[in-house]
Amino acid sequence: MSKRRLLAVVPVLVMVMLLMAVWRASAQDPTPYPTQTPYPTQTSYPTQTPYPTFTPIGQQTEGTAEPQSTGPIQTGDMSVQWVADDQLYESRYPEGMTFSIKITSSAGLIEQARVVWTHAPGRQNTLPAEIVNPETGELLAEWEHTSGNRPPWLGIEYWWEVTDAQGNGYSTVHVTGAYEDNTREWLYGESEDIIVYANALPQSVIDDTISAMRSQRETYRAAWGGLLPFKPRAILFGDRAVWEEWQEGVVNQAVIGTTNLSWGATVQLHTGSSPLSDISFGTVPHEIAHLYQAWFAPTGFPSGTWWIEGNATFFELERQYDYEGRVRNLAANGELPVLLQGTGPNPSGLGPDGIGRLGYDVGYTFFKWLVQNYGLEAHHELVELLQSSDITRNEALETVTGLTVEEIETEWREWLGAEGPAPTLAPTWTPQVFPSPTPFIFPTEEG
């Protein structure tokens, strides 16, 4: 009222225009939507006016299993009547996905809209929507495959967030689906532990994968202090052309698998160079262990190290050859690499025996030694310590075992049959703090 008195001398037309400008500014300046963990880079969109703050849905603290809400949620004037109809989702694999809906508000036209989706808890994607018809509230959002590689059969949980002309916000009920490949035949299987899709592979690969994950369930639970708060997916390919279809650009022929926490899935290609059972009883349990690492201790298992790959190898049910026997031979020949000084052996590097996978195999024996002597509860304790970036790997090991780093390495070496303590590397070793890998993507290489 005081503003109107001050403006009393202003011509009526100017006063109306000024008040309209103030009203529009206040209607378009709601509290910003919370920043989301970035998904692999998408095509950029024009800057949007911030959305009202909604209770985060599907965005969870690491280790939290339950989402805070599944909608609907509204903000602003709670007396506003919202109507959401004709909600549709279409997978256009391999080209992309289409989302559409009609939303109306009793307070005014829809001015902003976006669709939000997730493949796994805590990892969100957003896509601005086109307002096709302001009067009916018809909205359309289309994600194109060129915006980022995405394999078929990822799970989808999506919802809409809109703002009306008065600045009121509305978030719809969540709907689930999948990025379906309807262009060819796929086999499907599901258990309480995993969802499996397979193309150009026999039913046995699905049955064996489900069996392997069932067998490892309690091992995962004991080692990590709980199971993943989502059901992971294994998407298995038997045809290289189908495998390459979802990947943009030149495909690295040596990479035959990828595991990504943002997808909540591992995708693997069987090339025929190894028995099919290797995927079910070896590769999948190994790759699912990478999801556990990324979920329960994201800073504790740096990518590209013997530590992360040796740990994942420990969870395999079947191994391609006798990993432990190989490392024991190295120990007997005095060729065992130094483990806890510096970065340790390269996961894919050649050993003194001319065989690759040195870091995988040596790392596997370390975790086998740890669990054999201290139990799976020691692995769980180690994971809990590594959830903090304030503690190094070696400090965590000393806490769990009650030994010094030198004593740990000596006891591991002697368990393998080596004589004497590990040689000291020059120059003097400084404990290395590894950065957290972002995003958590683990390639599987053939060889």
Kinemage of the C-alpha trace (Angstrom):
@kinemage 1
@onewidth
@group {chain A} dominant
@subgroup {mainchain}
@vectorlist {calphas} color= white
{ca met a 1} P 0.000 0.000 0.000
{ca ser a 2} L 2.915 2.360 0.738
{ca lys a 3} L 4.269 1.813 -2.793
{ca arg a 4} L 0.966 2.857 -4.311
{ca arg a 5} L 0.987 6.112 -2.277
{ca leu a 6} L 4.503 6.865 -3.488
{ca leu a 7} L 3.417 6.255 -7.055
{ca ala a 8} L 0.235 8.283 -6.774
{ca val a 9} L 1.760 11.054 -8.849
{ca val a 10} L 2.834 8.662 -11.585
{ca pro a 11} L 0.491 8.243 -14.543
{ca val a 12} L -1.767 5.245 -14.183
{ca leu a 13} L -0.335 3.469 -17.204
{ca val a 14} L 3.257 3.685 -15.900
{ca met a 15} L 2.135 2.475 -12.477
{ca val a 16} L 0.405 -0.576 -13.949
{ca met a 17} L 3.441 -1.442 -16.062
{ca leu a 18} L 5.742 -1.147 -13.056
{ca leu a 19} L 3.553 -3.338 -10.876
{ca met a 20} L 3.324 -5.944 -13.648
{ca ala a 21} L 7.135 -6.016 -13.880
{ca val a 22} L 7.485 -6.500 -10.120
{ca trp a 23} L 4.867 -9.281 -10.098
{ca arg a 24} L 6.525 -11.155 -12.968
{ca ala a 25} L 9.950 -10.929 -11.343
{ca ser a 26} L 8.660 -12.352 -8.064
{ca ala a 27} L 6.797 -15.144 -9.865
{ca gln a 28} L 9.935 -16.240 -11.715
{ca asp a 29} L 12.413 -16.152 -8.826
{ca pro a 30} L 11.637 -19.253 -6.749
{ca thr a 31} L 14.197 -21.081 -4.623
{ca pro a 32} L 16.703 -22.848 -6.910
{ca tyr a 33} L 16.342 -26.584 -7.403
{ca pro a 34} L 19.173 -28.422 -5.635
{ca thr a 35} L 22.247 -29.153 -7.750
{ca gln a 36} L 22.326 -32.756 -8.906
{ca thr a 37} L 25.270 -35.104 -9.245
{ca pro a 38} L 26.242 -34.711 -12.916
{ca tyr a 39} L 25.481 -37.560 -15.259
{ca pro a 40} L 27.855 -38.131 -18.191
{ca thr a 41} L 27.885 -34.904 -20.218
{ca gln a 42} L 24.670 -34.141 -22.064
{ca thr a 43} L 23.963 -31.709 -24.878
{ca ser a 44} L 23.724 -28.286 -23.260
{ca tyr a 45} L 20.389 -26.519 -23.083
{ca pro a 46} L 19.565 -22.832 -22.692
{ca thr a 47} L 19.702 -21.599 -19.101
{ca gln a 48} L 16.344 -22.054 -17.387
{ca thr a 49} L 14.794 -20.049 -14.587
{ca pro a 50} L 15.369 -22.069 -11.384
{ca tyr a 51} L 12.635 -24.443 -10.301
{ca pro a 52} L 10.980 -24.410 -6.903
{ca thr a 53} L 12.655 -26.593 -4.294
{ca phe a 54} L 11.107 -30.054 -4.132
{ca thr a 55} L 11.952 -32.756 -1.657
{ca pro a 56} L 14.768 -34.635 -3.458
{ca ile a 57} L 13.364 -37.842 -4.902
{ca gly a 58} L 15.595 -40.758 -5.675
{ca gln a 59} L 18.630 -38.667 -4.678
{ca gln a 60} L 20.087 -40.452 -1.686
{ca thr a 61} L 23.006 -40.256 0.640
{ca glu a 62} L 25.464 -43.064 -0.048
{ca gly a 63} L 24.337 -46.123 1.850
{ca thr a 64} L 20.716 -44.972 2.278
{ca ala a 65} L 18.286 -47.452 0.766
{ca glu a 66} L 14.930 -45.700 0.845
{ca pro a 67} L 14.003 -42.647 -1.258
{ca gln a 68} L 12.422 -39.760 0.636
{ca ser a 69} L 9.291 -39.653 -1.491
{ca thr a 70} L 7.745 -40.870 -4.718
{ca gly a 71} L 5.405 -37.900 -5.271
{ca pro a 72} L 3.218 -36.151 -5.957
{ca ile a 73} L 4.644 -33.030 -4.302
{ca gln a 74} L 3.550 -29.431 -4.616
{ca thr a 75} L 5.065 -26.164 -3.427
{ca gly a 76} L 3.760 -22.630 -3.107
{ca asp a 77} L 0.009 -22.159 -2.695
{ca met a 78} L -1.222 -25.487 -1.363
{ca ser a 79} L -4.819 -24.693 -2.376
{ca val a 80} L -3.899 -24.917 -6.065
{ca gln a 81} L -5.545 -27.813 -7.866
{ca trp a 82} L -3.202 -29.758 -10.106
{ca val a 83} L -4.293 -32.294 -12.718
{ca ala a 84} L -1.867 -34.662 -14.476
{ca asp a 85} L -3.197 -36.842 -17.312
{ca asp a 86} L -2.033 -38.856 -20.309
{ca gln a 87} L 1.440 -39.572 -18.947
{ca leu a 88} L 3.381 -41.617 -21.507
{ca tyr a 89} L 6.904 -42.956 -21.933
{ca glu a 90} L 8.298 -44.494 -25.111
{ca ser a 91} L 11.653 -46.177 -25.614
{ca arg a 92} L 12.926 -45.509 -29.126
{ca tyr a 93} L 16.079 -47.566 -28.702
{ca pro a 94} L 18.637 -47.131 -30.117
{ca glu a 95} L 17.599 -43.565 -30.984
{ca gly a 96} L 16.431 -42.324 -27.587
{ca met a 97} L 13.407 -41.852 -25.323
{ca thr a 98} L 10.232 -39.766 -25.463
{ca phe a 99} L 8.302 -38.481 -22.436
{ca ser a 100} L 4.917 -36.731 -22.629
{ca ile a 101} L 2.155 -35.620 -20.247
{ca lys a 102} L -0.623 -33.060 -19.729
{ca ile a 103} L -0.450 -30.998 -16.528
{ca thr a 104} L -2.707 -28.095 -15.577
{ca ser a 105} L -2.811 -25.749 -12.599
{ca ser a 106} L -5.874 -23.908 -11.323
{ca ala a 107} L -3.627 -20.885 -10.673
{ca gly a 108} L -2.425 -20.318 -14.236
{ca leu a 109} L -0.636 -21.677 -17.276
{ca ile a 110} L 2.441 -23.879 -17.024
{ca glu a 111} L 5.514 -21.727 -17.647
{ca gln a 112} L 8.358 -24.154 -17.006
{ca ala a 113} L 8.590 -27.937 -17.223
{ca arg a 114} L 11.172 -30.671 -17.194
{ca val a 115} L 11.317 -34.428 -16.911
{ca val a 116} L 13.663 -36.023 -14.378
{ca trp a 117} L 14.771 -39.642 -14.491
{ca thr a 118} L 17.207 -41.985 -12.846
{ca his a 119} L 18.669 -45.386 -13.683
{ca ala a 120} L 19.993 -45.936 -10.159
{ca pro a 121} L 19.488 -44.191 -6.798
{ca gly a 122} L 21.306 -40.921 -6.334
{ca arg a 123} L 22.047 -40.327 -10.024
{ca gln a 124} L 19.569 -38.023 -11.760
{ca asn a 125} L 19.114 -36.789 -15.324
{ca thr a 126} L 17.043 -33.748 -16.243
{ca leu a 127} L 15.672 -32.665 -19.600
{ca pro a 128} L 13.795 -29.397 -20.279
{ca ala a 129} L 10.385 -29.982 -21.846
{ca glu a 130} L 8.645 -28.295 -24.728
{ca ile a 131} L 5.289 -26.775 -23.805
{ca val a 132} L 3.372 -28.002 -26.835
{ca asn a 133} L 0.032 -26.455 -25.851
{ca pro a 134} L -0.061 -23.917 -22.983
{ca glu a 135} L -3.853 -24.083 -22.742
{ca thr a 136} L -4.022 -27.859 -22.243
{ca gly a 137} L -0.671 -28.195 -20.475
{ca glu a 138} L 0.613 -30.670 -23.075
{ca leu a 139} L 4.339 -31.260 -22.489
{ca leu a 140} L 6.941 -33.150 -24.507
{ca ala a 141} L 10.577 -34.068 -23.782
{ca glu a 142} L 12.778 -36.134 -26.075
{ca trp a 143} L 16.177 -37.524 -25.119
{ca glu a 144} L 18.350 -38.366 -28.104
{ca his a 145} L 20.976 -41.088 -28.107
{ca thr a 146} L 23.562 -38.629 -29.408
{ca ser a 147} L 23.435 -36.944 -25.985
{ca gly a 148} L 25.387 -39.834 -24.448
{ca asn a 149} L 26.015 -43.550 -24.729
{ca arg a 150} L 23.355 -45.629 -23.066
{ca pro a 151} L 22.904 -49.400 -23.461
{ca pro a 152} L 19.476 -51.011 -23.749
{ca trp a 153} L 17.478 -52.329 -20.819
{ca leu a 154} L 18.601 -49.831 -18.221
{ca gly a 155} L 15.882 -49.278 -15.651
{ca ile a 156} L 14.029 -45.962 -15.781
{ca glu a 157} L 12.263 -44.193 -12.921
{ca tyr a 158} L 10.947 -40.822 -14.044
{ca trp a 159} L 8.718 -37.938 -12.994
{ca trp a 160} L 7.796 -34.430 -14.117
{ca glu a 161} L 8.473 -31.111 -12.382
{ca val a 162} L 6.581 -27.995 -13.466
{ca thr a 163} L 6.032 -24.384 -12.408
{ca asp a 164} L 2.925 -22.344 -13.148
{ca ala a 165} L 2.616 -18.621 -13.874
{ca gln a 166} L 2.264 -17.863 -10.143
{ca gly a 167} L 5.470 -19.667 -9.232
{ca asn a 168} L 3.741 -22.707 -7.728
{ca gly a 169} L 5.527 -26.010 -8.249
{ca tyr a 170} L 4.343 -29.563 -8.810
{ca ser a 171} L 6.208 -32.875 -9.006
{ca thr a 172} L 4.315 -35.904 -10.334
{ca val a 173} L 4.153 -39.461 -9.084
{ca his a 174} L 7.125 -41.599 -10.134
{ca val a 175} L 6.702 -44.068 -12.992
{ca thr a 176} L 9.052 -46.956 -13.756
{ca gly a 177} L 10.016 -48.517 -17.063
{ca ala a 178} L 13.093 -49.499 -19.057
{ca tyr a 179} L 15.093 -48.351 -22.045
{ca glu a 180} L 13.714 -51.265 -24.028
{ca asp a 181} L 15.237 -52.694 -27.171
{ca asn a 182} L 12.193 -53.843 -29.127
{ca thr a 183} L 14.121 -54.343 -32.372
{ca arg a 184} L 15.318 -57.886 -31.626
{ca glu a 185} L 14.786 -60.851 -29.325
{ca trp a 186} L 16.154 -60.733 -25.781
{ca leu a 187} L 16.013 -63.280 -22.983
{ca tyr a 188} L 15.138 -62.074 -19.497
{ca gly a 189} L 15.489 -63.373 -15.978
{ca glu a 190} L 15.110 -61.826 -12.534
{ca ser a 191} L 15.699 -62.845 -8.928
{ca glu a 192} L 15.912 -60.995 -5.655
{ca asp a 193} L 19.612 -60.383 -6.386
{ca ile a 194} L 19.808 -59.305 -10.025
{ca ile a 195} L 17.993 -58.570 -13.299
{ca val a 196} L 19.555 -60.191 -16.373
{ca tyr a 197} L 18.990 -59.544 -20.089
{ca ala a 198} L 20.778 -61.541 -22.778
{ca asn a 199} L 20.905 -61.302 -26.573
{ca ala a 200} L 22.314 -63.996 -28.883
{ca leu a 201} L 23.174 -66.116 -25.842
{ca pro a 202} L 21.483 -69.220 -24.412
{ca gln a 203} L 19.101 -69.280 -21.453
{ca ser a 204} L 21.804 -71.004 -19.419
{ca val a 205} L 23.782 -67.769 -19.106
{ca ile a 206} L 20.818 -66.147 -17.357
{ca asp a 207} L 20.167 -69.153 -15.127
{ca asp a 208} L 23.845 -69.401 -14.170
{ca thr a 209} L 24.119 -65.665 -13.456
{ca ile a 210} L 21.108 -65.794 -11.146
{ca ser a 211} L 22.599 -68.853 -9.436
{ca ala a 212} L 25.980 -67.158 -8.989
{ca met a 213} L 24.470 -64.027 -7.492
{ca arg a 214} L 22.349 -66.081 -5.133
{ca ser a 215} L 25.465 -67.943 -3.994
{ca gln a 216} L 27.357 -64.699 -3.365
{ca arg a 217} L 24.516 -62.843 -1.640
{ca glu a 218} L 25.624 -63.467 1.938
{ca thr a 219} L 29.275 -62.920 1.068
{ca tyr a 220} L 28.443 -59.480 -0.311
{ca arg a 221} L 26.298 -58.732 2.728
{ca ala a 222} L 28.991 -59.704 5.233
{ca ala a 223} L 31.851 -58.070 3.342
{ca trp a 224} L 30.132 -54.729 2.718
{ca gly a 225} L 27.839 -54.507 5.740
{ca gly a 226} L 24.708 -54.797 3.615
{ca leu a 227} L 23.402 -55.349 0.109
{ca leu a 228} L 23.087 -52.701 -2.583
{ca pro a 229} L 19.933 -50.596 -2.082
{ca phe a 230} L 18.906 -51.309 -5.676
{ca lys a 231} L 18.749 -54.446 -7.776
{ca pro a 232} L 21.693 -54.393 -10.191
{ca arg a 233} L 21.335 -55.343 -13.840
{ca ala a 234} L 23.540 -57.501 -16.035
{ca ile a 235} L 23.022 -56.836 -19.749
{ca leu a 236} L 24.819 -59.513 -21.743
{ca phe a 237} L 25.592 -59.470 -25.466
{ca gly a 238} L 26.586 -62.348 -27.725
{ca asp a 239} L 26.722 -60.297 -30.945
{ca arg a 240} L 29.444 -57.659 -31.371
{ca ala a 241} L 27.343 -55.643 -33.845
{ca val a 242} L 24.562 -55.323 -31.268
{ca trp a 243} L 27.163 -54.487 -28.633
{ca glu a 244} L 28.548 -51.641 -30.733
{ca glu a 245} L 25.126 -50.306 -31.735
{ca trp a 246} L 24.609 -48.273 -28.557
{ca gln a 247} L 28.118 -46.793 -28.508
{ca glu a 248} L 28.918 -43.539 -30.286
{ca gly a 249} L 32.097 -43.043 -32.279
{ca val a 250} L 34.938 -45.496 -32.744
{ca val a 251} L 34.496 -48.489 -30.434
{ca asn a 252} L 37.589 -49.837 -28.691
{ca gln a 253} L 37.687 -53.473 -29.763
{ca ala a 254} L 39.653 -54.454 -26.652
{ca val a 255} L 36.915 -53.265 -24.273
{ca ile a 256} L 34.237 -55.926 -23.899
{ca gly a 257} L 32.406 -54.617 -20.857
{ca thr a 258} L 31.509 -51.562 -18.803
{ca thr a 259} L 30.147 -51.209 -15.291
{ca asn a 260} L 28.626 -47.881 -14.306
{ca leu a 261} L 27.080 -46.928 -10.974
{ca ser a 262} L 25.027 -44.246 -12.719
{ca trp a 263} L 23.347 -47.040 -14.657
{ca gly a 264} L 23.188 -49.476 -11.748
{ca ala a 265} L 24.341 -52.055 -14.255
{ca thr a 266} L 27.126 -53.967 -15.898
{ca val a 267} L 27.077 -54.567 -19.652
{ca gln a 268} L 29.272 -57.345 -21.062
{ca leu a 269} L 30.101 -58.871 -24.452
{ca his a 270} L 30.858 -62.588 -24.781
{ca thr a 271} L 33.299 -62.962 -27.666
{ca gly a 272} L 33.536 -66.737 -27.593
{ca ser a 273} L 37.191 -66.674 -26.517
{ca ser a 274} L 36.347 -68.131 -23.108
{ca pro a 275} L 33.675 -70.472 -21.713
{ca leu a 276} L 30.264 -68.888 -21.296
{ca ser a 277} L 30.319 -69.781 -17.615
{ca asp a 278} L 33.134 -67.251 -17.136
{ca ile a 279} L 30.619 -64.434 -17.552
{ca ser a 280} L 28.071 -65.865 -15.120
{ca phe a 281} L 30.380 -67.099 -12.371
{ca gly a 282} L 33.361 -64.812 -12.876
{ca thr a 283} L 32.739 -61.549 -14.713
{ca val a 284} L 29.310 -60.643 -13.314
{ca pro a 285} L 30.151 -61.216 -9.607
{ca his a 286} L 33.400 -59.288 -10.203
{ca glu a 287} L 31.629 -56.354 -11.853
{ca ile a 288} L 28.840 -56.240 -9.278
{ca ala a 289} L 31.602 -55.964 -6.658
{ca his a 290} L 32.655 -52.757 -8.449
{ca leu a 291} L 29.147 -51.405 -7.842
{ca tyr a 292} L 29.535 -52.248 -4.154
{ca gln a 293} L 32.873 -50.451 -4.053
{ca ala a 294} L 31.440 -47.342 -5.684
{ca trp a 295} L 28.364 -47.317 -3.465
{ca phe a 296} L 29.792 -48.156 -0.038
{ca ala a 297} L 33.283 -46.584 -0.225
{ca pro a 298} L 33.537 -44.332 -3.287
{ca thr a 299} L 36.875 -42.798 -2.247
{ca gly a 300} L 38.348 -46.045 -0.929
{ca phe a 301} L 38.825 -47.986 -4.158
{ca pro a 302} L 40.644 -45.833 -6.730
{ca ser a 303} L 40.233 -46.977 -10.313
{ca gly a 304} L 43.164 -48.381 -12.235
{ca thr a 305} L 44.843 -49.964 -9.206
{ca trp a 306} L 45.586 -53.490 -8.006
{ca trp a 307} L 43.554 -52.600 -4.911
{ca ile a 308} L 40.236 -52.141 -6.708
{ca glu a 309} L 40.687 -54.987 -9.189
{ca gly a 310} L 42.122 -57.457 -6.691
{ca asn a 311} L 39.193 -56.743 -4.402
{ca ala a 312} L 36.622 -57.324 -7.154
{ca thr a 313} L 38.418 -60.508 -8.221
{ca phe a 314} L 38.022 -61.841 -4.681
{ca phe a 315} L 34.236 -61.986 -5.257
{ca glu a 316} L 34.435 -64.179 -8.357
{ca leu a 317} L 33.005 -67.654 -7.888
{ca glu a 318} L 35.000 -69.214 -10.710
{ca arg a 319} L 38.376 -68.077 -12.017
{ca gln a 320} L 39.794 -68.352 -15.500
{ca tyr a 321} L 42.894 -70.112 -14.172
{ca asp a 322} L 44.671 -70.666 -10.848
{ca tyr a 323} L 45.376 -67.058 -9.815
{ca glu a 324} L 46.726 -68.032 -6.422
{ca gly a 325} L 48.944 -70.763 -7.879
{ca arg a 326} L 50.457 -68.277 -10.292
{ca val a 327} L 51.280 -65.797 -7.515
{ca arg a 328} L 52.695 -68.549 -5.301
{ca asn a 329} L 55.047 -69.460 -8.150
{ca leu a 330} L 56.196 -65.846 -8.296
{ca ala a 331} L 56.777 -65.934 -4.537
{ca ala a 332} L 58.785 -69.171 -4.751
{ca asn a 333} L 60.969 -67.637 -7.474
{ca gly a 334} L 61.584 -64.461 -5.492
{ca glu a 335} L 59.592 -62.413 -8.008
{ca leu a 336} L 56.715 -61.210 -5.853
{ca pro a 337} L 56.133 -57.474 -6.397
{ca val a 338} L 56.068 -54.955 -3.579
{ca leu a 339} L 52.417 -54.351 -2.734
{ca leu a 340} L 51.855 -51.703 -0.058
{ca gln a 341} L 54.572 -49.260 -1.079
{ca gly a 342} L 53.851 -46.780 -3.827
{ca thr a 343} L 51.111 -47.720 -6.267
{ca gly a 344} L 51.890 -51.439 -6.369
{ca pro a 345} L 51.612 -53.659 -9.452
{ca asn a 346} L 49.745 -52.508 -12.543
{ca pro a 347} L 46.425 -54.400 -12.774
{ca ser a 348} L 46.901 -55.269 -16.443
{ca gly a 349} L 50.694 -55.299 -16.450
{ca leu a 350} L 52.883 -58.264 -17.384
{ca gly a 351} L 54.465 -60.183 -14.554
{ca pro a 352} L 58.006 -61.599 -14.464
{ca asp a 353} L 56.419 -64.809 -15.810
{ca gly a 354} L 55.290 -63.028 -18.963
{ca ile a 355} L 51.577 -63.316 -18.029
{ca gly a 356} L 49.310 -60.266 -17.855
{ca arg a 357} L 46.803 -59.316 -15.155
{ca leu a 358} L 49.559 -59.046 -12.566
{ca gly a 359} L 47.703 -56.587 -10.341
{ca tyr a 360} L 44.437 -58.542 -10.568
{ca asp a 361} L 46.043 -61.797 -9.468
{ca val a 362} L 48.381 -60.405 -6.808
{ca gly a 363} L 45.587 -58.231 -5.425
{ca tyr a 364} L 43.249 -61.215 -5.276
{ca thr a 365} L 45.721 -63.133 -3.087
{ca phe a 366} L 46.015 -60.180 -0.727
{ca phe a 367} L 42.267 -60.057 -0.073
{ca lys a 368} L 42.116 -63.833 0.215
{ca trp a 369} L 44.897 -63.658 2.832
{ca leu a 370} L 43.080 -60.856 4.683
{ca val a 371} L 39.744 -62.687 4.858
{ca gln a 372} L 41.284 -66.060 5.603
{ca asn a 373} L 43.129 -64.609 8.602
{ca tyr a 374} L 40.723 -61.938 9.826
{ca gly a 375} L 37.332 -62.897 8.388
{ca leu a 376} L 34.781 -61.061 6.266
{ca glu a 377} L 34.098 -58.814 9.238
{ca ala a 378} L 37.595 -57.380 8.725
{ca his a 379} L 36.666 -56.550 5.127
{ca his a 380} L 33.535 -54.821 6.399
{ca glu a 381} L 35.548 -52.860 8.962
{ca leu a 382} L 37.991 -51.860 6.242
{ca val a 383} L 35.131 -50.615 4.060
{ca glu a 384} L 33.723 -48.524 6.896
{ca leu a 385} L 37.104 -46.909 7.499
{ca leu a 386} L 37.589 -46.205 3.802
{ca gln a 387} L 34.301 -44.333 3.624
{ca ser a 388} L 36.277 -41.404 5.005
{ca ser a 389} L 38.778 -39.586 2.820
{ca asp a 390} L 40.698 -38.669 5.988
{ca ile a 391} L 42.290 -42.096 6.267
{ca thr a 392} L 44.673 -43.774 3.832
{ca arg a 393} L 44.439 -47.335 2.671
{ca asn a 394} L 47.482 -48.387 4.690
{ca glu a 395} L 46.244 -46.655 7.843
{ca ala a 396} L 42.947 -48.507 7.493
{ca leu a 397} L 44.784 -51.819 7.088
{ca glu a 398} L 46.864 -51.152 10.189
{ca thr a 399} L 43.708 -50.389 12.179
{ca val a 400} L 41.936 -53.561 11.033
{ca thr a 401} L 44.850 -55.965 11.491
{ca gly a 402} L 46.653 -54.385 14.436
{ca leu a 403} L 49.897 -54.739 12.460
{ca thr a 404} L 52.231 -52.226 10.875
{ca val a 405} L 52.298 -51.949 7.094
{ca glu a 406} L 55.663 -53.719 7.038
{ca glu a 407} L 54.278 -56.564 9.153
{ca ile a 408} L 51.181 -56.870 6.947
{ca glu a 409} L 53.212 -57.191 3.778
{ca thr a 410} L 55.656 -59.621 5.390
{ca glu a 411} L 52.870 -61.888 6.664
{ca trp a 412} L 51.127 -61.857 3.280
{ca arg a 413} L 54.395 -62.693 1.504
{ca glu a 414} L 55.173 -65.533 3.920
{ca trp a 415} L 51.629 -66.906 3.469
{ca leu a 416} L 52.415 -67.145 -0.234
{ca gly a 417} L 55.741 -68.856 0.405
{ca ala a 418} L 58.117 -65.936 -0.088
{ca glu a 419} L 61.071 -65.538 2.224
{ca gly a 420} L 61.817 -62.390 4.190
{ca pro a 421} L 60.208 -58.961 4.191
{ca ala a 422} L 59.446 -56.984 1.065
{ca pro a 423} L 62.303 -54.906 -0.313
{ca thr a 424} L 62.100 -51.189 0.353
{ca leu a 425} L 61.492 -49.115 -2.726
{ca ala a 426} L 63.655 -46.109 -3.438
{ca pro a 427} L 63.080 -43.237 -3.008
{ca thr a 428} L 61.437 -43.375 0.413
{ca trp a 429} L 57.783 -44.143 0.002
{ca thr a 430} L 55.180 -41.496 0.772
{ca pro a 431} L 51.639 -42.751 1.376
{ca gln a 432} L 49.532 -41.961 -1.683
{ca val a 433} L 46.035 -40.555 -1.367
{ca phe a 434} L 44.042 -41.575 -4.426
{ca pro a 435} L 41.301 -39.336 -5.838
{ca ser a 436} L 37.789 -40.645 -6.146
{ca pro a 437} L 37.022 -41.855 -9.688
{ca thr a 438} L 34.117 -39.914 -11.179
{ca pro a 439} L 31.972 -41.260 -12.655
{ca phe a 440} L 32.379 -44.812 -11.420
{ca ile a 441} L 32.869 -46.570 -14.749
{ca phe a 442} L 34.858 -49.787 -14.900
{ca pro a 443} L 35.803 -51.128 -18.356
{ca thr a 444} L 36.340 -54.826 -18.916
{ca glu a 445} L 39.146 -55.615 -21.334
{ca glu a 446} L 39.602 -58.805 -23.294
{ca gly a 447} L 42.761 -60.711 -22.770
